[in-house]
Amino acid sequence: MIGTYFKQFKRNIAANKTYSLLNITGLSAGLTCFAFIFLFGLLMRAAMINSIIIMTRIVRLVSKTKTETGIVESAVSSAPMAQALKHDYPEVENAVRLRMREEIVTFKNQQVLQPGITAH
């Protein structure tokens, strides 16, 4: 019974070569696109899981200051804070202190004063 299906398949391909070529090409292109999209989705999911794992290990130190108008929260700390955190708390693997400032940036032989540069 399967042999008759293969004979009919061969006859249809031989009789309608252009139509069969278009169908086979379209099917293979569709399956290839599906495979690439599926693999891209798997890759993005793996990257997202890795970034979530890394993000759960990053902490931002925030100081709260009481003023007359209310409570102000800022990410400002003293200079020796990073070393003190690493020394006093064993779960702290690494620490860095960032500050916002203006810098002169050179791009294509033009110097521009750029505000909002983060440096450590």
Biopython code that builds the backbone (N, CA, C, O; Angstrom):
import numpy as np
from Bio.PDB.StructureBuilder import StructureBuilder

atoms = [
    (1, "MET", "N", (0.820, -1.187, 0.000)),
    (1, "MET", "CA", (0.000, 0.000, 0.000)),
    (1, "MET", "C", (0.870, 1.259, 0.000)),
    (1, "MET", "O", (0.580, 2.223, -0.709)),
    (2, "ILE", "N", (1.951, 1.241, 0.810)),
    (2, "ILE", "CA", (2.839, 2.398, 0.829)),
    (2, "ILE", "C", (3.532, 2.529, -0.516)),
    (2, "ILE", "O", (3.793, 3.642, -0.973)),
    (3, "GLY", "N", (3.833, 1.407, -1.154)),
    (3, "GLY", "CA", (4.477, 1.441, -2.468)),
    (3, "GLY", "C", (3.625, 2.172, -3.492)),
    (3, "GLY", "O", (4.162, 2.885, -4.340)),
    (4, "THR", "N", (2.300, 2.008, -3.431)),
    (4, "THR", "CA", (1.432, 2.718, -4.379)),
    (4, "THR", "C", (1.463, 4.219, -4.134)),
    (4, "THR", "O", (1.388, 5.005, -5.078)),
    (5, "TYR", "N", (1.574, 4.623, -2.868)),
    (5, "TYR", "CA", (1.672, 6.062, -2.575)),
    (5, "TYR", "C", (2.955, 6.656, -3.142)),
    (5, "TYR", "O", (2.949, 7.768, -3.669)),
    (6, "PHE", "N", (4.055, 5.916, -3.035)),
    (6, "PHE", "CA", (5.309, 6.402, -3.591)),
    (6, "PHE", "C", (5.252, 6.478, -5.116)),
    (6, "PHE", "O", (5.788, 7.416, -5.707)),
    (7, "LYS", "N", (4.605, 5.493, -5.763)),
    (7, "LYS", "CA", (4.453, 5.538, -7.232)),
    (7, "LYS", "C", (3.644, 6.756, -7.640)),
    (7, "LYS", "O", (3.989, 7.445, -8.601)),
    (8, "GLN", "N", (2.558, 7.025, -6.904)),
    (8, "GLN", "CA", (1.718, 8.186, -7.221)),
    (8, "GLN", "C", (2.493, 9.480, -6.992)),
    (8, "GLN", "O", (2.361, 10.429, -7.765)),
    (9, "PHE", "N", (3.298, 9.521, -5.936)),
    (9, "PHE", "CA", (4.124, 10.687, -5.623)),
    (9, "PHE", "C", (5.111, 10.951, -6.756)),
    (9, "PHE", "O", (5.260, 12.094, -7.190)),
    (10, "LYS", "N", (5.785, 9.911, -7.240)),
    (10, "LYS", "CA", (6.740, 10.053, -8.345)),
    (10, "LYS", "C", (6.042, 10.528, -9.617)),
    (10, "LYS", "O", (6.566, 11.380, -10.334)),
    (11, "ARG", "N", (4.878, 9.983, -9.893)),
    (11, "ARG", "CA", (4.146, 10.386, -11.099)),
    (11, "ARG", "C", (3.721, 11.852, -11.030)),
    (11, "ARG", "O", (3.812, 12.576, -12.021)),
    (12, "ASN", "N", (3.251, 12.294, -9.840)),
    (12, "ASN", "CA", (2.836, 13.696, -9.691)),
    (12, "ASN", "C", (4.022, 14.642, -9.843)),
    (12, "ASN", "O", (3.897, 15.701, -10.459)),
    (13, "ILE", "N", (5.166, 14.269, -9.288)),
    (13, "ILE", "CA", (6.358, 15.113, -9.439)),
    (13, "ILE", "C", (6.783, 15.172, -10.898)),
    (13, "ILE", "O", (7.145, 16.240, -11.392)),
    (14, "ALA", "N", (6.744, 14.044, -11.593)),
    (14, "ALA", "CA", (7.149, 14.010, -13.002)),
    (14, "ALA", "C", (6.186, 14.808, -13.876)),
    (14, "ALA", "O", (6.612, 15.471, -14.821)),
    (15, "ALA", "N", (4.893, 14.748, -13.566)),
    (15, "ALA", "CA", (3.899, 15.442, -14.390)),
    (15, "ALA", "C", (3.887, 16.949, -14.129)),
    (15, "ALA", "O", (3.695, 17.740, -15.052)),
    (16, "ASN", "N", (4.095, 17.348, -12.859)),
    (16, "ASN", "CA", (4.010, 18.771, -12.491)),
    (16, "ASN", "C", (5.338, 19.216, -11.875)),
    (16, "ASN", "O", (5.414, 19.470, -10.672)),
    (17, "LYS", "N", (6.373, 19.308, -12.694)),
    (17, "LYS", "CA", (7.708, 19.601, -12.178)),
    (17, "LYS", "C", (7.798, 20.984, -11.546)),
    (17, "LYS", "O", (8.351, 21.119, -10.454)),
    (18, "THR", "N", (7.281, 21.996, -12.189)),
    (18, "THR", "CA", (7.370, 23.363, -11.670)),
    (18, "THR", "C", (6.582, 23.504, -10.372)),
    (18, "THR", "O", (7.089, 24.049, -9.392)),
    (19, "TYR", "N", (5.372, 23.025, -10.363)),
    (19, "TYR", "CA", (4.517, 23.097, -9.185)),
    (19, "TYR", "C", (5.140, 22.319, -8.021)),
    (19, "TYR", "O", (5.131, 22.787, -6.882)),
    (20, "SER", "N", (5.671, 21.153, -8.305)),
    (20, "SER", "CA", (6.312, 20.343, -7.261)),
    (20, "SER", "C", (7.560, 21.023, -6.726)),
    (20, "SER", "O", (7.807, 21.008, -5.520)),
    (21, "LEU", "N", (8.359, 21.626, -7.622)),
    (21, "LEU", "CA", (9.567, 22.331, -7.195)),
    (21, "LEU", "C", (9.213, 23.499, -6.280)),
    (21, "LEU", "O", (9.867, 23.709, -5.259)),
    (22, "LEU", "N", (8.173, 24.262, -6.644)),
    (22, "LEU", "CA", (7.739, 25.376, -5.797)),
    (22, "LEU", "C", (7.259, 24.885, -4.428)),
    (22, "LEU", "O", (7.593, 25.488, -3.408)),
    (23, "ASN", "N", (6.495, 23.818, -4.395)),
    (23, "ASN", "CA", (6.003, 23.281, -3.128)),
    (23, "ASN", "C", (7.138, 22.787, -2.245)),
    (23, "ASN", "O", (7.161, 23.073, -1.047)),
    (24, "ILE", "N", (8.074, 22.054, -2.819)),
    (24, "ILE", "CA", (9.195, 21.515, -2.044)),
    (24, "ILE", "C", (10.093, 22.640, -1.545)),
    (24, "ILE", "O", (10.550, 22.609, -0.402)),
    (25, "THR", "N", (10.350, 23.643, -2.402)),
    (25, "THR", "CA", (11.167, 24.792, -2.001)),
    (25, "THR", "C", (10.492, 25.566, -0.878)),
    (25, "THR", "O", (11.149, 25.943, 0.092)),
    (26, "GLY", "N", (9.196, 25.807, -0.996)),
    (26, "GLY", "CA", (8.466, 26.530, 0.042)),
    (26, "GLY", "C", (8.441, 25.777, 1.362)),
    (26, "GLY", "O", (8.594, 26.370, 2.430)),
    (27, "LEU", "N", (8.247, 24.469, 1.281)),
    (27, "LEU", "CA", (8.236, 23.662, 2.496)),
    (27, "LEU", "C", (9.596, 23.683, 3.183)),
    (27, "LEU", "O", (9.675, 23.826, 4.403)),
    (28, "SER", "N", (10.667, 23.539, 2.404)),
    (28, "SER", "CA", (12.004, 23.531, 3.013)),
    (28, "SER", "C", (12.358, 24.914, 3.584)),
    (28, "SER", "O", (12.983, 25.003, 4.640)),
    (29, "ALA", "N", (11.963, 25.983, 2.895)),
    (29, "ALA", "CA", (12.221, 27.328, 3.417)),
    (29, "ALA", "C", (11.438, 27.559, 4.710)),
    (29, "ALA", "O", (11.971, 28.131, 5.660)),
    (30, "GLY", "N", (10.194, 27.124, 4.752)),
    (30, "GLY", "CA", (9.382, 27.278, 5.953)),
    (30, "GLY", "C", (9.937, 26.503, 7.143)),
    (30, "GLY", "O", (9.970, 27.012, 8.264)),
    (31, "LEU", "N", (10.373, 25.269, 6.896)),
    (31, "LEU", "CA", (10.953, 24.476, 7.973)),
    (31, "LEU", "C", (12.273, 25.068, 8.456)),
    (31, "LEU", "O", (12.564, 25.038, 9.652)),
    (32, "THR", "N", (13.070, 25.605, 7.540)),
    (32, "THR", "CA", (14.329, 26.237, 7.924)),
    (32, "THR", "C", (14.077, 27.477, 8.774)),
    (32, "THR", "O", (14.736, 27.673, 9.794)),
    (33, "CYS", "N", (13.126, 28.315, 8.360)),
    (33, "CYS", "CA", (12.784, 29.514, 9.146)),
    (33, "CYS", "C", (12.268, 29.120, 10.525)),
    (33, "CYS", "O", (12.634, 29.739, 11.524)),
    (34, "PHE", "N", (11.423, 28.096, 10.586)),
    (34, "PHE", "CA", (10.917, 27.629, 11.873)),
    (34, "PHE", "C", (12.059, 27.187, 12.781)),
    (34, "PHE", "O", (12.073, 27.515, 13.967)),
    (35, "ALA", "N", (13.023, 26.439, 12.225)),
    (35, "ALA", "CA", (14.147, 25.956, 13.021)),
    (35, "ALA", "C", (14.981, 27.120, 13.551)),
    (35, "ALA", "O", (15.378, 27.107, 14.716)),
    (36, "PHE", "N", (15.257, 28.139, 12.708)),
    (36, "PHE", "CA", (16.037, 29.290, 13.150)),
    (36, "PHE", "C", (15.297, 30.075, 14.229)),
    (36, "PHE", "O", (15.904, 30.469, 15.225)),
    (37, "ILE", "N", (14.012, 30.307, 14.051)),
    (37, "ILE", "CA", (13.235, 31.046, 15.046)),
    (37, "ILE", "C", (13.172, 30.265, 16.358)),
    (37, "ILE", "O", (13.286, 30.858, 17.430)),
    (38, "PHE", "N", (12.992, 28.957, 16.291)),
    (38, "PHE", "CA", (12.956, 28.127, 17.486)),
    (38, "PHE", "C", (14.285, 28.178, 18.235)),
    (38, "PHE", "O", (14.304, 28.332, 19.456)),
    (39, "LEU", "N", (15.403, 28.049, 17.503)),
    (39, "LEU", "CA", (16.723, 28.104, 18.135)),
    (39, "LEU", "C", (17.004, 29.488, 18.712)),
    (39, "LEU", "O", (17.609, 29.598, 19.779)),
    (40, "PHE", "N", (16.573, 30.548, 18.021)),
    (40, "PHE", "CA", (16.737, 31.907, 18.529)),
    (40, "PHE", "C", (15.956, 32.079, 19.833)),
    (40, "PHE", "O", (16.448, 32.698, 20.775)),
    (41, "GLY", "N", (14.746, 31.534, 19.887)),
    (41, "GLY", "CA", (13.948, 31.601, 21.108)),
    (41, "GLY", "C", (14.611, 30.871, 22.261)),
    (41, "GLY", "O", (14.614, 31.366, 23.388)),
    (42, "LEU", "N", (15.173, 29.704, 21.994)),
    (42, "LEU", "CA", (15.887, 28.971, 23.044)),
    (42, "LEU", "C", (17.098, 29.755, 23.535)),
    (42, "LEU", "O", (17.365, 29.802, 24.736)),
    (43, "LEU", "N", (17.835, 30.374, 22.604)),
    (43, "LEU", "CA", (19.008, 31.149, 22.974)),
    (43, "LEU", "C", (18.622, 32.352, 23.817)),
    (43, "LEU", "O", (19.283, 32.640, 24.814)),
    (44, "MET", "N", (17.562, 33.061, 23.438)),
    (44, "MET", "CA", (17.118, 34.222, 24.205)),
    (44, "MET", "C", (16.634, 33.819, 25.588)),
    (44, "MET", "O", (16.870, 34.537, 26.559)),
    (45, "ARG", "N", (15.961, 32.681, 25.689)),
    (45, "ARG", "CA", (15.489, 32.208, 26.993)),
    (45, "ARG", "C", (16.668, 31.880, 27.897)),
    (45, "ARG", "O", (16.657, 32.212, 29.083)),
    (46, "ALA", "N", (17.687, 31.227, 27.340)),
    (46, "ALA", "CA", (18.876, 30.903, 28.135)),
    (46, "ALA", "C", (19.597, 32.171, 28.571)),
    (46, "ALA", "O", (20.057, 32.260, 29.710)),
    (47, "ALA", "N", (19.700, 33.153, 27.678)),
    (47, "ALA", "CA", (20.364, 34.408, 28.021)),
    (47, "ALA", "C", (19.579, 35.150, 29.094)),
    (47, "ALA", "O", (20.173, 35.747, 29.992)),
    (48, "MET", "N", (18.257, 35.119, 29.012)),
    (48, "MET", "CA", (17.431, 35.796, 30.004)),
    (48, "MET", "C", (17.578, 35.140, 31.371)),
    (48, "MET", "O", (17.652, 35.835, 32.385)),
    (49, "ILE", "N", (17.620, 33.822, 31.410)),
    (49, "ILE", "CA", (17.785, 33.119, 32.683)),
    (49, "ILE", "C", (19.146, 33.448, 33.283)),
    (49, "ILE", "O", (19.249, 33.673, 34.489)),
    (50, "ASN", "N", (20.196, 33.480, 32.457)),
    (50, "ASN", "CA", (21.528, 33.842, 32.961)),
    (50, "ASN", "C", (21.563, 35.259, 33.489)),
    (50, "ASN", "O", (22.174, 35.506, 34.529)),
    (51, "SER", "N", (20.922, 36.205, 32.801)),
    (51, "SER", "CA", (20.941, 37.588, 33.262)),
    (51, "SER", "C", (20.138, 37.747, 34.542)),
    (51, "SER", "O", (20.492, 38.572, 35.384)),
    (52, "ILE", "N", (19.059, 36.976, 34.713)),
    (52, "ILE", "CA", (18.296, 37.042, 35.961)),
    (52, "ILE", "C", (19.133, 36.507, 37.109)),
    (52, "ILE", "O", (19.111, 37.071, 38.203)),
    (53, "ILE", "N", (19.870, 35.428, 36.879)),
    (53, "ILE", "CA", (20.733, 34.873, 37.924)),
    (53, "ILE", "C", (21.805, 35.887, 38.308)),
    (53, "ILE", "O", (22.090, 36.062, 39.492)),
    (54, "ILE", "N", (22.396, 36.550, 37.333)),
    (54, "ILE", "CA", (23.433, 37.539, 37.621)),
    (54, "ILE", "C", (22.827, 38.754, 38.317)),
    (54, "ILE", "O", (23.424, 39.288, 39.252)),
    (55, "MET", "N", (21.650, 39.200, 37.874)),
    (55, "MET", "CA", (21.037, 40.380, 38.467)),
    (55, "MET", "C", (20.633, 40.156, 39.916)),
    (55, "MET", "O", (20.597, 41.113, 40.690)),
    (56, "THR", "N", (20.333, 38.939, 40.304)),
    (56, "THR", "CA", (19.957, 38.695, 41.691)),
    (56, "THR", "C", (21.160, 38.799, 42.617)),
    (56, "THR", "O", (20.991, 38.838, 43.835)),
    (57, "ARG", "N", (22.359, 38.845, 42.074)),
    (57, "ARG", "CA", (23.563, 38.961, 42.891)),
    (57, "ARG", "C", (24.085, 40.389, 42.960)),
    (57, "ARG", "O", (25.081, 40.631, 43.642)),
    (58, "ILE", "N", (23.454, 41.345, 42.281)),
    (58, "ILE", "CA", (23.903, 42.727, 42.268)),
    (58, "ILE", "C", (23.030, 43.538, 43.225)),
    (58, "ILE", "O", (21.802, 43.464, 43.175)),
    (59, "VAL", "N", (23.667, 44.297, 44.079)),
    (59, "VAL", "CA", (22.958, 45.095, 45.069)),
    (59, "VAL", "C", (23.430, 46.539, 44.966)),
    (59, "VAL", "O", (24.610, 46.804, 44.735)),
    (60, "ARG", "N", (22.501, 47.463, 45.139)),
    (60, "ARG", "CA", (22.818, 48.890, 45.133)),
    (60, "ARG", "C", (22.617, 49.431, 46.536)),
    (60, "ARG", "O", (21.554, 49.248, 47.129)),
    (61, "LEU", "N", (23.616, 50.084, 47.060)),
    (61, "LEU", "CA", (23.569, 50.656, 48.385)),
    (61, "LEU", "C", (22.896, 52.019, 48.310)),
    (61, "LEU", "O", (23.318, 52.879, 47.537)),
    (62, "VAL", "N", (21.847, 52.221, 49.111)),
    (62, "VAL", "CA", (21.083, 53.470, 49.092)),
    (62, "VAL", "C", (21.091, 54.057, 50.495)),
    (62, "VAL", "O", (20.854, 53.355, 51.477)),
    (63, "SER", "N", (21.365, 55.344, 50.575)),
    (63, "SER", "CA", (21.310, 56.012, 51.873)),
    (63, "SER", "C", (20.030, 56.841, 51.949)),
    (63, "SER", "O", (19.603, 57.443, 50.963)),
    (64, "LYS", "N", (19.423, 56.860, 53.149)),
    (64, "LYS", "CA", (18.204, 57.631, 53.380)),
    (64, "LYS", "C", (18.549, 58.800, 54.298)),
    (64, "LYS", "O", (19.181, 58.628, 55.340)),
    (65, "THR", "N", (18.120, 59.989, 53.889)),
    (65, "THR", "CA", (18.371, 61.188, 54.664)),
    (65, "THR", "C", (17.044, 61.857, 54.970)),
    (65, "THR", "O", (16.237, 62.088, 54.069)),
    (66, "LYS", "N", (16.815, 62.169, 56.240)),
    (66, "LYS", "CA", (15.594, 62.876, 56.624)),
    (66, "LYS", "C", (15.839, 64.375, 56.504)),
    (66, "LYS", "O", (16.793, 64.911, 57.067)),
    (67, "THR", "N", (14.961, 65.036, 55.761)),
    (67, "THR", "CA", (15.024, 66.481, 55.616)),
    (67, "THR", "C", (13.715, 67.081, 56.099)),
    (67, "THR", "O", (12.810, 66.358, 56.517)),
    (68, "GLU", "N", (13.617, 68.393, 56.042)),
    (68, "GLU", "CA", (12.381, 69.057, 56.466)),
    (68, "GLU", "C", (11.214, 68.719, 55.547)),
    (68, "GLU", "O", (10.061, 68.711, 55.979)),
    (69, "THR", "N", (11.511, 68.440, 54.278)),
    (69, "THR", "CA", (10.452, 68.148, 53.308)),
    (69, "THR", "C", (10.105, 66.671, 53.229)),
    (69, "THR", "O", (9.111, 66.306, 52.601)),
    (70, "GLY", "N", (10.899, 65.822, 53.848)),
    (70, "GLY", "CA", (10.618, 64.391, 53.790)),
    (70, "GLY", "C", (11.898, 63.574, 53.802)),
    (70, "GLY", "O", (12.947, 64.040, 54.249)),
    (71, "ILE", "N", (11.797, 62.353, 53.304)),
    (71, "ILE", "CA", (12.940, 61.452, 53.266)),
    (71, "ILE", "C", (13.488, 61.408, 51.835)),
    (71, "ILE", "O", (12.747, 61.195, 50.876)),
    (72, "VAL", "N", (14.803, 61.616, 51.718)),
    (72, "VAL", "CA", (15.470, 61.601, 50.414)),
    (72, "VAL", "C", (16.345, 60.351, 50.344)),
    (72, "VAL", "O", (17.170, 60.113, 51.226)),
    (73, "GLU", "N", (16.161, 59.560, 49.293)),
    (73, "GLU", "CA", (16.986, 58.377, 49.070)),
    (73, "GLU", "C", (17.962, 58.661, 47.937)),
    (73, "GLU", "O", (17.572, 59.173, 46.888)),
    (74, "SER", "N", (19.231, 58.328, 48.151)),
    (74, "SER", "CA", (20.225, 58.534, 47.100)),
    (74, "SER", "C", (21.263, 57.424, 47.163)),
    (74, "SER", "O", (21.438, 56.777, 48.196)),
    (75, "ALA", "N", (21.938, 57.216, 46.063)),
    (75, "ALA", "CA", (22.961, 56.172, 45.974)),
    (75, "ALA", "C", (24.333, 56.768, 46.193)),
    (75, "ALA", "O", (25.271, 56.471, 45.454)),
    (76, "VAL", "N", (24.454, 57.611, 47.210)),
    (76, "VAL", "CA", (25.711, 58.269, 47.526)),
    (76, "VAL", "C", (26.295, 57.598, 48.758)),
    (76, "VAL", "O", (25.589, 57.357, 49.738)),
    (77, "SER", "N", (27.581, 57.298, 48.704)),
    (77, "SER", "CA", (28.248, 56.704, 49.862)),
    (77, "SER", "C", (29.633, 57.315, 50.000)),
    (77, "SER", "O", (30.143, 57.949, 49.077)),
    (78, "SER", "N", (30.225, 57.117, 51.150)),
    (78, "SER", "CA", (31.553, 57.667, 51.384)),
    (78, "SER", "C", (32.606, 56.849, 50.629)),
    (78, "SER", "O", (32.339, 55.736, 50.174)),
    (79, "ALA", "N", (33.788, 57.414, 50.508)),
    (79, "ALA", "CA", (34.841, 56.774, 49.726)),
    (79, "ALA", "C", (35.278, 55.418, 50.265)),
    (79, "ALA", "O", (35.464, 54.503, 49.463)),
    (80, "PRO", "N", (35.454, 55.225, 51.573)),
    (80, "PRO", "CA", (35.932, 53.917, 52.047)),
    (80, "PRO", "C", (34.838, 52.859, 52.172)),
    (80, "PRO", "O", (35.101, 51.768, 52.677)),
    (81, "MET", "N", (33.623, 53.155, 51.726)),
    (81, "MET", "CA", (32.510, 52.221, 51.899)),
    (81, "MET", "C", (32.743, 50.893, 51.168)),
    (81, "MET", "O", (32.419, 49.838, 51.714)),
    (82, "ALA", "N", (33.290, 50.916, 49.964)),
    (82, "ALA", "CA", (33.495, 49.684, 49.195)),
    (82, "ALA", "C", (34.452, 48.746, 49.918)),
    (82, "ALA", "O", (34.184, 47.549, 50.025)),
    (83, "GLN", "N", (35.563, 49.276, 50.413)),
    (83, "GLN", "CA", (36.517, 48.430, 51.136)),
    (83, "GLN", "C", (35.924, 47.906, 52.439)),
    (83, "GLN", "O", (36.171, 46.761, 52.818)),
    (84, "ALA", "N", (35.146, 48.736, 53.125)),
    (84, "ALA", "CA", (34.533, 48.306, 54.383)),
    (84, "ALA", "C", (33.518, 47.192, 54.142)),
    (84, "ALA", "O", (33.451, 46.243, 54.923)),
    (85, "LEU", "N", (32.734, 47.292, 53.078)),
    (85, "LEU", "CA", (31.767, 46.246, 52.763)),
    (85, "LEU", "C", (32.465, 44.925, 52.471)),
    (85, "LEU", "O", (32.044, 43.876, 52.960)),
    (86, "LYS", "N", (33.526, 44.972, 51.678)),
    (86, "LYS", "CA", (34.255, 43.738, 51.351)),
    (86, "LYS", "C", (34.914, 43.139, 52.588)),
    (86, "LYS", "O", (34.975, 41.917, 52.727)),
    (87, "HIS", "N", (35.405, 43.981, 53.481)),
    (87, "HIS", "CA", (36.108, 43.501, 54.664)),
    (87, "HIS", "C", (35.145, 42.970, 55.726)),
    (87, "HIS", "O", (35.421, 41.941, 56.342)),
    (88, "ASP", "N", (34.014, 43.657, 55.951)),
    (88, "ASP", "CA", (33.111, 43.322, 57.057)),
    (88, "ASP", "C", (32.075, 42.258, 56.713)),
    (88, "ASP", "O", (31.593, 41.561, 57.606)),
    (89, "TYR", "N", (31.729, 42.123, 55.454)),
    (89, "TYR", "CA", (30.684, 41.175, 55.049)),
    (89, "TYR", "C", (31.278, 40.137, 54.103)),
    (89, "TYR", "O", (31.651, 40.482, 52.982)),
    (90, "PRO", "N", (31.377, 38.874, 54.521)),
    (90, "PRO", "CA", (31.996, 37.860, 53.662)),
    (90, "PRO", "C", (31.185, 37.524, 52.410)),
    (90, "PRO", "O", (31.738, 37.008, 51.439)),
    (91, "GLU", "N", (29.874, 37.812, 52.420)),
    (91, "GLU", "CA", (29.067, 37.511, 51.231)),
    (91, "GLU", "C", (29.260, 38.523, 50.102)),
    (91, "GLU", "O", (28.810, 38.294, 48.979)),
    (92, "VAL", "N", (29.929, 39.643, 50.395)),
    (92, "VAL", "CA", (30.217, 40.640, 49.360)),
    (92, "VAL", "C", (31.449, 40.184, 48.591)),
    (92, "VAL", "O", (32.551, 40.142, 49.137)),
    (93, "GLU", "N", (31.253, 39.841, 47.318)),
    (93, "GLU", "CA", (32.361, 39.363, 46.487)),
    (93, "GLU", "C", (33.207, 40.514, 45.958)),
    (93, "GLU", "O", (34.435, 40.439, 45.944)),
    (94, "ASN", "N", (32.539, 41.580, 45.522)),
    (94, "ASN", "CA", (33.243, 42.708, 44.940)),
    (94, "ASN", "C", (32.403, 43.952, 45.159)),
    (94, "ASN", "O", (31.184, 43.857, 45.303)),
    (95, "ALA", "N", (33.028, 45.102, 45.186)),
    (95, "ALA", "CA", (32.319, 46.356, 45.383)),
    (95, "ALA", "C", (32.952, 47.419, 44.495)),
    (95, "ALA", "O", (34.156, 47.402, 44.238)),
    (96, "VAL", "N", (32.131, 48.324, 44.041)),
    (96, "VAL", "CA", (32.617, 49.421, 43.215)),
    (96, "VAL", "C", (31.825, 50.669, 43.594)),
    (96, "VAL", "O", (30.652, 50.589, 43.959)),
    (97, "ARG", "N", (32.468, 51.795, 43.503)),
    (97, "ARG", "CA", (31.834, 53.072, 43.832)),
    (97, "ARG", "C", (31.767, 53.891, 42.554)),
    (97, "ARG", "O", (32.789, 54.109, 41.902)),
    (98, "LEU", "N", (30.583, 54.344, 42.192)),
    (98, "LEU", "CA", (30.374, 55.116, 40.969)),
    (98, "LEU", "C", (30.061, 56.561, 41.308)),
    (98, "LEU", "O", (29.515, 56.859, 42.370)),
    (99, "ARG", "N", (30.412, 57.456, 40.393)),
    (99, "ARG", "CA", (30.044, 58.857, 40.565)),
    (99, "ARG", "C", (29.744, 59.457, 39.193)),
    (99, "ARG", "O", (30.346, 59.084, 38.187)),
    (100, "MET", "N", (28.809, 60.381, 39.181)),
    (100, "MET", "CA", (28.446, 61.081, 37.954)),
    (100, "MET", "C", (29.272, 62.361, 37.872)),
    (100, "MET", "O", (29.437, 63.068, 38.866)),
    (101, "ARG", "N", (29.785, 62.651, 36.687)),
    (101, "ARG", "CA", (30.554, 63.871, 36.499)),
    (101, "ARG", "C", (30.541, 64.267, 35.030)),
    (101, "ARG", "O", (30.056, 63.527, 34.174)),
    (102, "GLU", "N", (31.081, 65.441, 34.758)),
    (102, "GLU", "CA", (31.209, 65.915, 33.380)),
    (102, "GLU", "C", (32.609, 65.567, 32.876)),
    (102, "GLU", "O", (33.593, 65.657, 33.610)),
    (103, "GLU", "N", (32.670, 65.176, 31.630)),
    (103, "GLU", "CA", (33.957, 64.854, 31.017)),
    (103, "GLU", "C", (34.006, 65.457, 29.623)),
    (103, "GLU", "O", (32.973, 65.657, 28.983)),
    (104, "ILE", "N", (35.206, 65.742, 29.165)),
    (104, "ILE", "CA", (35.396, 66.187, 27.791)),
    (104, "ILE", "C", (35.572, 64.937, 26.939)),
    (104, "ILE", "O", (36.487, 64.145, 27.163)),
    (105, "VAL", "N", (34.691, 64.766, 25.964)),
    (105, "VAL", "CA", (34.698, 63.602, 25.092)),
    (105, "VAL", "C", (35.148, 64.047, 23.709)),
    (105, "VAL", "O", (34.646, 65.036, 23.175)),
    (106, "THR", "N", (36.093, 63.317, 23.129)),
    (106, "THR", "CA", (36.574, 63.624, 21.786)),
    (106, "THR", "C", (35.984, 62.618, 20.814)),
    (106, "THR", "O", (36.124, 61.408, 20.990)),
    (107, "PHE", "N", (35.307, 63.148, 19.758)),
    (107, "PHE", "CA", (34.713, 62.300, 18.744)),
    (107, "PHE", "C", (34.906, 62.971, 17.395)),
    (107, "PHE", "O", (34.451, 64.095, 17.180)),
    (108, "LYS", "N", (35.584, 62.277, 16.488)),
    (108, "LYS", "CA", (35.871, 62.804, 15.147)),
    (108, "LYS", "C", (36.527, 64.187, 15.217)),
    (108, "LYS", "O", (36.097, 65.132, 14.556)),
    (109, "ASN", "N", (37.577, 64.278, 16.034)),
    (109, "ASN", "CA", (38.368, 65.507, 16.205)),
    (109, "ASN", "C", (37.557, 66.681, 16.743)),
    (109, "ASN", "O", (37.945, 67.832, 16.544)),
    (110, "GLN", "N", (36.446, 66.418, 17.415)),
    (110, "GLN", "CA", (35.668, 67.472, 18.080)),
    (110, "GLN", "C", (35.605, 67.148, 19.556)),
    (110, "GLN", "O", (35.355, 66.004, 19.936)),
    (111, "GLN", "N", (35.829, 68.146, 20.386)),
    (111, "GLN", "CA", (35.746, 67.957, 21.828)),
    (111, "GLN", "C", (34.442, 68.547, 22.324)),
    (111, "GLN", "O", (34.103, 69.692, 22.024)),
    (112, "VAL", "N", (33.710, 67.735, 23.098)),
    (112, "VAL", "CA", (32.418, 68.140, 23.625)),
    (112, "VAL", "C", (32.405, 67.889, 25.119)),
    (112, "VAL", "O", (32.856, 66.839, 25.576)),
    (113, "LEU", "N", (31.888, 68.848, 25.890)),
    (113, "LEU", "CA", (31.718, 68.644, 27.332)),
    (113, "LEU", "C", (30.435, 67.870, 27.534)),
    (113, "LEU", "O", (29.342, 68.385, 27.297)),
    (114, "GLN", "N", (30.573, 66.616, 27.978)),
    (114, "GLN", "CA", (29.432, 65.707, 28.103)),
    (114, "GLN", "C", (29.086, 65.534, 29.581)),
    (114, "GLN", "O", (29.895, 65.009, 30.347)),
    (115, "PRO", "N", (27.892, 65.971, 29.990)),
    (115, "PRO", "CA", (27.479, 65.744, 31.380)),
    (115, "PRO", "C", (26.933, 64.325, 31.553)),
    (115, "PRO", "O", (26.537, 63.684, 30.580)),
    (116, "GLY", "N", (26.916, 63.846, 32.782)),
    (116, "GLY", "CA", (26.286, 62.565, 33.089)),
    (116, "GLY", "C", (27.147, 61.359, 32.779)),
    (116, "GLY", "O", (26.604, 60.287, 32.512)),
    (117, "ILE", "N", (28.462, 61.484, 32.800)),
    (117, "ILE", "CA", (29.366, 60.350, 32.594)),
    (117, "ILE", "C", (29.528, 59.634, 33.940)),
    (117, "ILE", "O", (29.782, 60.270, 34.963)),
    (118, "THR", "N", (29.379, 58.320, 33.926)),
    (118, "THR", "CA", (29.562, 57.544, 35.148)),
    (118, "THR", "C", (30.980, 57.010, 35.186)),
    (118, "THR", "O", (31.449, 56.393, 34.229)),
    (119, "ALA", "N", (31.666, 57.253, 36.309)),
    (119, "ALA", "CA", (33.045, 56.785, 36.457)),
    (119, "ALA", "C", (33.168, 56.083, 37.793)),
    (119, "ALA", "O", (32.361, 56.289, 38.700)),
    (120, "HIS", "N", (34.183, 55.257, 37.899)),
    (120, "HIS", "CA", (34.426, 54.597, 39.191)),
    (120, "HIS", "C", (35.825, 54.880, 39.662)),
    (120, "HIS", "O", (36.223, 54.414, 40.730)),
]
sb = StructureBuilder()
sb.init_structure("model")
sb.init_model(0)
sb.init_chain("A")
sb.init_seg("    ")
for serial, (resi, resn, name, xyz) in enumerate(atoms, 1):
    if name == "N":
        sb.init_residue(resn, " ", resi, " ")
    sb.init_atom(name, np.array(xyz, "f"), 0.0, 1.0, " ", f" {name:<3s}", serial, name[0])
structure = sb.get_structure()
